[in-house]
Amino acid sequence: MSSKDNAAVNQLFERLECRYAMRVLWALRDGHPQTFRLLQDSVGGITPNTLNTRIKELREAGLLDHGSDGYTVTPSGQDLLKRLSDVQPFALRWAAAHPRKPTVRAPAPVANTEQTPTSASGDEPAPAAPGAQDKPFA
């Protein structure tokens, strides 16, 4: 592949690798127009601000359009989705061969509820008991 070809692929990938960009296109793959709210629900987990940004970027890239019925993919977007249609059967085979492992999360730190005694005025820590500094921890 020539450097010019690589540049074109990289340019397309830059658009598509933005968070949710592929999901927005994939949600519109059936060709039916979707309103903003329906598209947001179809994509799932996307904030209105992020969806607005992705729509703007995909429209500038010539992959998405907005008409009176809602958002649709352009002929160029349809061509891209047609070329990506093999992703779904591949993804099903891949997911079956590579099941998700449960995420192990470290336990949340426990808040220290022990309070430091304060002086009568409450402004500074109370002095330690006599001899407390000399005793090692038990």
N, CA, C and O of each residue as an XYZ file, in Angstrom:
552
protein
N       0.853     -1.178      0.000
C       0.000      0.000      0.000
C       0.898      1.240      0.000
O       1.873      1.316      0.748
N       0.560      2.184     -0.830
C       1.360      3.403     -0.921
C       1.107      4.296      0.286
O       0.147      4.108      1.033
N       1.987      5.264      0.454
C       1.809      6.194      1.576
C       0.536      7.021      1.397
O      -0.087      7.425      2.379
N       0.149      7.271      0.143
C      -1.099      7.999     -0.118
C      -2.304      7.159      0.315
O      -3.258      7.678      0.894
N      -2.246      5.842      0.023
C      -3.315      4.934      0.461
C      -3.376      4.870      1.981
O      -4.452      4.920      2.577
N      -2.203      4.759      2.598
C      -2.153      4.725      4.064
C      -2.735      5.996      4.665
O      -3.447      5.942      5.668
N      -2.437      7.130      4.062
C      -2.946      8.401      4.575
C      -4.470      8.435      4.514
O      -5.122      8.923      5.437
N      -5.034      7.916      3.425
C      -6.497      7.897      3.292
C      -7.124      6.979      4.334
O      -8.135      7.326      4.944
N      -6.521      5.805      4.538
C      -7.031      4.869      5.547
C      -6.915      5.490      6.935
O      -7.848      5.412      7.735
N      -5.779      6.103      7.217
C      -5.591      6.744      8.523
C      -6.587      7.868      8.744
O      -7.096      8.043      9.852
N      -6.868      8.627      7.700
C      -7.838      9.716      7.809
C      -9.224      9.170      8.153
O      -9.916      9.719      9.010
N      -9.625      8.088      7.482
C     -10.920      7.472      7.782
C     -10.931      6.903      9.198
O     -11.893      7.096      9.942
N      -9.861      6.202      9.567
C      -9.790      5.618     10.915
C      -9.857      6.693     11.998
O     -10.469      6.477     13.044
N      -9.235      7.845     11.759
C      -9.300      8.935     12.738
C     -10.746      9.333     13.013
O     -11.113      9.610     14.155
N     -11.555      9.360     11.975
C     -12.980      9.694     12.151
C     -13.719      8.588     12.885
O     -14.530      8.850     13.773
N     -13.433      7.352     12.506
C     -14.199      6.222     13.034
C     -13.775      5.802     14.430
O     -14.563      5.195     15.156
N     -12.541      6.114     14.822
C     -12.098      5.667     16.136
C     -12.506      6.610     17.267
O     -12.268      6.313     18.437
N     -13.112      7.727     16.927
C     -13.652      8.599     17.973
C     -14.736      7.831     18.720
O     -15.506      7.077     18.124
N     -14.781      8.032     20.005
C     -15.725      7.285     20.832
C     -17.152      7.411     20.300
O     -17.645      8.514     20.064
N     -17.792      6.288     20.120
C     -19.179      6.133     19.673
C     -19.409      6.383     18.187
O     -20.534      6.198     17.723
N     -18.412      6.789     17.425
C     -18.635      7.075     16.001
C     -19.150      5.841     15.267
O     -20.132      5.918     14.530
N     -18.496      4.717     15.466
C     -18.934      3.483     14.799
C     -20.308      3.056     15.297
O     -21.119      2.554     14.518
N     -20.575      3.246     16.573
C     -21.886      2.863     17.116
C     -23.002      3.704     16.510
O     -24.095      3.197     16.255
N     -22.733      4.978     16.279
C     -23.744      5.845     15.657
C     -24.047      5.334     14.252
O     -25.212      5.185     13.883
N     -23.020      5.070     13.477
C     -23.232      4.546     12.123
C     -23.928      3.191     12.163
O     -24.849      2.937     11.387
N     -23.489      2.330     13.062
C     -24.059      0.980     13.154
C     -25.532      1.041     13.530
O     -26.329      0.238     13.044
N     -25.901      1.985     14.390
C     -27.304      2.128     14.799
C     -28.191      2.524     13.621
O     -29.398      2.280     13.643
N     -27.607      3.126     12.603
C     -28.366      3.576     11.431
C     -28.228      2.636     10.237
O     -28.675      2.967      9.140
N     -27.623      1.485     10.431
C     -27.306      0.587      9.315
C     -28.528      0.043      8.586
O     -28.423     -0.345      7.422
N     -29.700      0.005      9.254
C     -30.889     -0.550      8.588
C     -31.505      0.423      7.587
O     -32.426      0.059      6.856
N     -31.005      1.655      7.548
C     -31.480      2.623      6.570
C     -32.673      3.448      7.012
O     -33.080      4.367      6.301
N     -33.245      3.142      8.171
C     -34.393      3.913      8.660
C     -33.918      5.163      9.393
O     -33.007      5.087     10.217
N     -34.526      6.313      9.103
C     -34.155      7.541      9.805
C     -34.458      7.431     11.303
O     -35.426      6.792     11.714
N     -33.613      8.063     12.092
C     -33.829      8.089     13.536
C     -33.726      9.520     14.038
O     -32.860     10.286     13.616
N     -34.627      9.859     14.943
C     -34.555     11.160     15.601
C     -33.351     11.156     16.539
O     -32.765     10.109     16.814
N     -32.997     12.331     17.019
C     -31.860     12.446     17.936
C     -32.050     11.529     19.139
O     -31.147     10.775     19.501
N     -33.224     11.598     19.755
C     -33.492     10.810     20.960
C     -33.462      9.309     20.668
O     -32.895      8.538     21.441
N     -34.061      8.902     19.574
C     -34.055      7.486     19.206
C     -32.630      7.013     18.911
O     -32.242      5.907     19.286
N     -31.866      7.858     18.240
C     -30.474      7.518     17.956
C     -29.677      7.402     19.253
O     -28.853      6.499     19.399
N     -29.919      8.305     20.183
C     -29.240      8.239     21.481
C     -29.577      6.921     22.184
O     -28.692      6.270     22.740
N     -30.841      6.534     22.161
C     -31.254      5.266     22.773
C     -30.650      4.071     22.036
O     -30.240      3.096     22.666
N     -30.594      4.144     20.710
C     -30.036      3.048     19.913
C     -28.551      2.843     20.196
O     -28.074      1.711     20.273
N     -27.831      3.942     20.347
C     -26.394      3.857     20.622
C     -26.172      3.377     22.053
O     -25.308      2.534     22.295
N     -26.934      3.900     22.993
C     -26.829      3.484     24.387
C     -25.616      4.072     25.087
O     -24.492      3.955     24.598
N     -25.842      4.701     26.226
C     -24.765      5.205     27.064
C     -24.070      6.457     26.561
O     -23.060      6.865     27.134
N     -24.572      7.067     25.526
C     -23.933      8.261     24.968
C     -24.651      9.499     25.485
O     -25.881      9.543     25.516
N     -23.895     10.489     25.883
C     -24.500     11.729     26.367
C     -24.961     12.563     25.170
O     -24.432     12.408     24.069
N     -25.938     13.443     25.376
C     -26.387     14.304     24.273
C     -25.246     15.129     23.670
O     -25.181     15.304     22.453
N     -24.352     15.633     24.516
C     -23.238     16.440     24.027
C     -22.316     15.620     23.123
O     -21.909     16.084     22.058
N     -21.991     14.401     23.552
C     -21.124     13.542     22.744
C     -21.811     13.161     21.441
O     -21.180     13.150     20.384
N     -23.104     12.848     21.512
C     -23.831     12.501     20.291
C     -23.845     13.678     19.320
O     -23.641     13.490     18.120
N     -24.080     14.877     19.819
C     -24.039     16.071     18.962
C     -22.686     16.198     18.259
O     -22.617     16.484     17.064
N     -21.619     15.982     19.022
C     -20.272     16.083     18.459
C     -20.047     15.023     17.388
O     -19.536     15.336     16.312
N     -20.422     13.768     17.664
C     -20.231     12.690     16.678
C     -21.057     12.944     15.427
O     -20.578     12.734     14.313
N     -22.305     13.398     15.602
C     -23.157     13.698     14.444
C     -22.495     14.764     13.576
O     -22.443     14.631     12.353
N     -21.996     15.811     14.204
C     -21.340     16.891     13.464
C     -20.134     16.352     12.692
O     -19.959     16.665     11.514
N     -19.310     15.548     13.349
C     -18.116     14.999     12.705
C     -18.478     14.052     11.558
O     -17.858     14.090     10.495
N     -19.477     13.209     11.779
C     -19.876     12.253     10.738
C     -20.546     12.953      9.558
O     -20.424     12.508      8.416
N     -21.253     14.048      9.835
C     -21.838     14.831      8.737
C     -20.734     15.512      7.934
O     -20.777     15.531      6.704
N     -19.740     16.073      8.636
C     -18.611     16.712      7.948
C     -17.833     15.703      7.105
O     -17.277     16.052      6.064
N     -17.797     14.451      7.562
C     -17.092     13.391      6.832
C     -17.927     12.838      5.682
O     -17.452     11.996      4.920
N     -19.169     13.307      5.553
C     -20.031     12.852      4.468
C     -20.615     11.468      4.682
O     -21.024     10.815      3.722
N     -20.660     11.009      5.929
C     -21.175      9.672      6.228
C     -22.585      9.693      6.797
O     -23.263      8.665      6.818
N     -23.028     10.845      7.255
C     -24.318     10.969      7.931
C     -25.022     12.204      7.406
O     -24.384     13.194      7.048
N     -26.340     12.137      7.364
C     -27.127     13.281      6.911
C     -28.336     13.431      7.824
O     -28.714     12.499      8.534
N     -28.935     14.615      7.794
C     -30.132     14.876      8.588
C     -31.210     15.405      7.668
O     -31.014     16.387      6.952
N     -32.356     14.738      7.700
C     -33.491     15.173      6.896
C     -34.689     15.427      7.786
O     -34.559     15.447      9.010
N     -35.851     15.620      7.189
C     -37.058     15.927      7.960
C     -37.484     14.765      8.855
O     -38.146     14.978      9.871
N     -37.109     13.536      8.486
C     -37.485     12.367      9.297
C     -36.452     12.015     10.357
O     -36.740     11.230     11.261
N     -35.264     12.579     10.262
C     -34.221     12.275     11.239
C     -32.884     12.027     10.569
O     -32.654     12.438      9.431
N     -32.015     11.352     11.288
C     -30.659     11.088     10.810
C     -30.615      9.792     10.009
O     -31.256      8.805     10.367
N     -29.850      9.810      8.922
C     -29.639      8.629      8.082
C     -28.185      8.626      7.624
O     -27.498      9.646      7.684
N     -27.731      7.465      7.167
C     -26.400      7.413      6.571
C     -26.509      7.830      5.108
O     -27.514      7.571      4.446
N     -25.481      8.466      4.630
C     -25.411      8.889      3.230
C     -25.055      7.677      2.365
O     -24.730      6.617      2.900
N     -25.110      7.816      1.046
C     -24.650      6.710      0.192
C     -23.212      6.281      0.525
O     -22.890      5.093      0.490
N     -22.365      7.242      0.842
C     -20.992      6.911      1.232
C     -20.983      6.126      2.551
O     -20.222      5.171      2.709
N     -21.830      6.539      3.487
C     -21.960      5.814      4.754
C     -22.513      4.418      4.547
O     -22.088      3.474      5.213
N     -23.462      4.280      3.626
C     -24.016      2.956      3.306
C     -22.945      2.056      2.707
O     -22.876      0.867      3.018
N     -22.111      2.630      1.845
C     -21.018      1.871      1.243
C     -20.057      1.374      2.328
O     -19.639      0.216      2.317
N     -19.719      2.251      3.249
C     -18.840      1.858      4.355
C     -19.476      0.751      5.188
O     -18.818     -0.239      5.507
N     -20.748      0.912      5.541
C     -21.428     -0.097      6.357
C     -21.538     -1.432      5.626
O     -21.456     -2.493      6.246
N     -21.724     -1.377      4.308
C     -21.776     -2.616      3.526
C     -20.436     -3.341      3.628
O     -20.387     -4.565      3.749
N     -19.368     -2.579      3.578
C     -18.032     -3.167      3.671
C     -17.741     -3.683      5.081
O     -16.928     -4.590      5.260
N     -18.398     -3.111      6.064
C     -18.213     -3.552      7.453
C     -19.212     -4.629      7.872
O     -19.183     -5.093      9.012
N     -20.092     -5.027      6.960
C     -21.145     -5.981      7.331
C     -20.587     -7.326      7.791
O     -21.241     -8.034      8.556
N     -19.395     -7.683      7.338
C     -18.779     -8.932      7.784
C     -18.285     -8.857      9.226
O     -17.906     -9.875      9.806
N     -18.289     -7.682      9.797
C     -17.840     -7.540     11.184
C     -18.771     -8.292     12.131
O     -18.300     -8.914     13.083
N     -20.070     -8.249     11.893
C     -21.017     -8.877     12.818
C     -20.799    -10.386     12.946
O     -20.662    -10.862     14.073
N     -20.759    -11.173     11.854
C     -20.510    -12.606     12.038
C     -19.128    -12.883     12.640
O     -18.964    -13.802     13.443
N     -18.135    -12.073     12.240
C     -16.811    -12.233     12.832
C     -16.866    -11.971     14.331
O     -16.293    -12.728     15.114
N     -17.557    -10.895     14.738
C     -17.655    -10.536     16.156
C     -18.333    -11.640     16.959
O     -17.930    -11.923     18.087
N     -19.357    -12.263     16.389
C     -20.037    -13.366     17.090
C     -19.090    -14.547     17.302
O     -19.043    -15.118     18.391
N     -18.336    -14.912     16.262
C     -17.366    -16.007     16.400
C     -16.272    -15.636     17.394
O     -15.879    -16.450     18.230
N     -15.788    -14.412     17.297
C     -14.714    -13.958     18.172
C     -15.168    -13.932     19.628
O     -14.445    -14.394     20.511
N     -16.362    -13.393     19.884
C     -16.870    -13.303     21.258
C     -17.069    -14.689     21.859
O     -16.829    -14.888     23.050
N     -17.505    -15.650     21.048
C     -17.686    -17.017     21.549
C     -16.343    -17.644     21.918
O     -16.254    -18.408     22.879
N     -15.312    -17.323     21.162
C     -13.982    -17.878     21.425
C     -13.228    -17.128     22.515
O     -12.277    -17.658     23.089
N     -13.644    -15.907     22.801
C     -12.959    -15.070     23.795
C     -13.974    -14.466     24.759
O     -14.225    -13.262     24.719
N     -14.560    -15.292     25.626
C     -15.571    -14.744     26.542
C     -14.963    -13.691     27.458
O     -13.791    -13.748     27.829
N     -15.800    -12.740     27.801
C     -15.359    -11.676     28.710
C     -15.039    -12.262     30.062
O     -15.783    -13.076     30.608
N     -13.920    -11.831     30.585
C     -13.562    -12.237     31.935
C     -14.143    -11.201     32.881
O     -14.129    -10.007     32.582
N     -14.656    -11.652     34.029
C     -15.204    -10.675     34.970
C     -14.123     -9.692     35.396
O     -12.976    -10.068     35.642
N     -14.504     -8.462     35.476
C     -13.581     -7.426     35.905
C     -13.379     -7.534     37.404
O     -14.339     -7.549     38.175
N     -12.116     -7.609     37.807
C     -11.797     -7.668     39.233
C     -11.455     -6.263     39.668
O     -10.522     -5.642     39.159
N     -12.207     -5.788     40.594
C     -11.973     -4.438     41.096
C     -11.453     -4.513     42.518
O     -11.894     -5.340     43.316
N     -10.522     -3.646     42.818
C     -10.004     -3.570     44.176
C     -11.098     -3.018     45.073
O     -11.871     -2.157     44.654
N     -11.168     -3.508     46.307
C     -12.195     -2.970     47.199
C     -11.974     -1.483     47.434
O     -10.844     -0.995     47.459
N     -13.062     -0.795     47.601
C     -12.994      0.644     47.848
C     -12.319      0.888     49.186
O     -12.540      0.134     50.133
N     -11.495      1.932     49.281
C     -10.847      2.217     50.559
C     -11.889      2.552     51.617
O     -12.897      3.205     51.347
N     -11.617      2.090     52.813
C     -12.518      2.339     53.933
C     -12.141      3.673     54.547
O     -10.973      3.924     54.845
N     -13.122      4.515     54.731
C     -12.879      5.831     55.314
C     -12.475      5.676     56.768
O     -13.031      4.851     57.493
N     -11.506      6.472     57.188
C     -11.061      6.462     58.574
C     -12.052      7.273     59.391
O     -12.109      8.498     59.280
N     -12.831      6.583     60.209
C     -13.850      7.273     61.002
C     -13.335      7.649     62.376
O     -14.034      8.293     63.159
N     -12.095      7.238     62.668
C     -11.521      7.570     63.972
C     -11.139      9.034     63.960
O     -10.429      9.486     63.062
N     -11.599      9.770     64.941
C     -11.325     11.193     64.989
C     -10.176     11.470     65.936
O     -10.024     10.812     66.965
N      -9.372     12.454     65.573
C      -8.278     12.866     66.431
C      -8.849     13.755     67.517
O      -9.558     14.719     67.226
N      -8.538     13.431     68.792
C      -9.055     14.288     69.864
C      -8.508     15.702     69.713
O      -7.354     15.890     69.328
N      -9.327     16.681     70.012
C      -8.902     18.073     69.919
C      -8.861     18.681     71.306
O      -9.416     18.140     72.262
N      -8.193     19.814     71.391
C      -8.110     20.522     72.667
C      -9.480     21.089     73.007
O     -10.411     21.008     72.205
N      -9.596     21.647     74.163
C     -10.871     22.194     74.624
C     -11.392     23.257     73.666
O     -12.603     23.379     73.477
N     -10.493     24.024     73.062
C     -10.941     25.067     72.134
C     -11.345     24.479     70.788
O     -12.048     25.128     70.013
N     -10.900     23.239     70.499
C     -11.251     22.585     69.249
C     -10.379     22.997     68.085
O     -10.591     22.548     66.959
N      -9.375     23.870     68.349
C      -8.546     24.375     67.263
C      -7.356     23.487     66.931
O      -6.966     23.398     65.767
N      -6.784     22.843     67.906
C      -5.586     22.060     67.675
C      -5.734     20.694     68.317
O      -6.544     20.515     69.226
N      -4.954     19.727     67.845
C      -5.052     18.395     68.442
C      -4.701     18.433     69.922
O      -3.836     19.193     70.358
N      -5.387     17.601     70.673
C      -5.116     17.517     72.108
C      -3.752     16.879     72.315
O      -3.338     16.034     71.521
N      -3.055     17.270     73.365
C      -1.755     16.663     73.636
C      -1.938     15.180     73.961
O      -2.964     14.777     74.510
N      -0.932     14.375     73.614
C      -0.982     12.947     73.895
C      -0.924     12.729     75.400
O      -0.407     13.556     76.151
N      -1.465     11.602     75.810
C      -1.432     11.255     77.234
C       0.016     11.119     77.669
O       0.865     10.719     76.872
N       0.314     11.450     78.938
C       1.696     11.360     79.419
C       2.232      9.945     79.207
O       1.578      8.957     79.542
N       3.427      9.873     78.648
C       4.085      8.597     78.438
C       3.617      7.859     77.199
O       4.196      6.826     76.864
N       2.587      8.345     76.495
C       2.057      7.644     75.333
C       3.075      7.616     74.200
O       3.110      6.675     73.407
N       3.907      8.659     74.132
C       4.886      8.707     73.058
C       6.004      7.692     73.276
O       6.665      7.269     72.328
N       6.208      7.302     74.543
C       7.298      6.395     74.851
C       6.916      4.941     74.661
O       7.795      4.083     74.582
N       5.609      4.637     74.585
C       5.168      3.250     74.514
C       5.121      2.786     73.064
O       4.571      3.478     72.207
N       5.697      1.614     72.785
C       5.582      1.082     71.427
C       4.172      0.564     71.190
O       3.431      0.300     72.137
N       3.810      0.420     69.928
C       2.489     -0.119     69.594
C       2.411     -1.559     70.024
O       3.380     -2.309     69.909
N       1.250     -1.943     70.523
C       1.080     -3.323     70.981
C       0.664     -4.203     69.848
O       0.472     -5.404     70.037
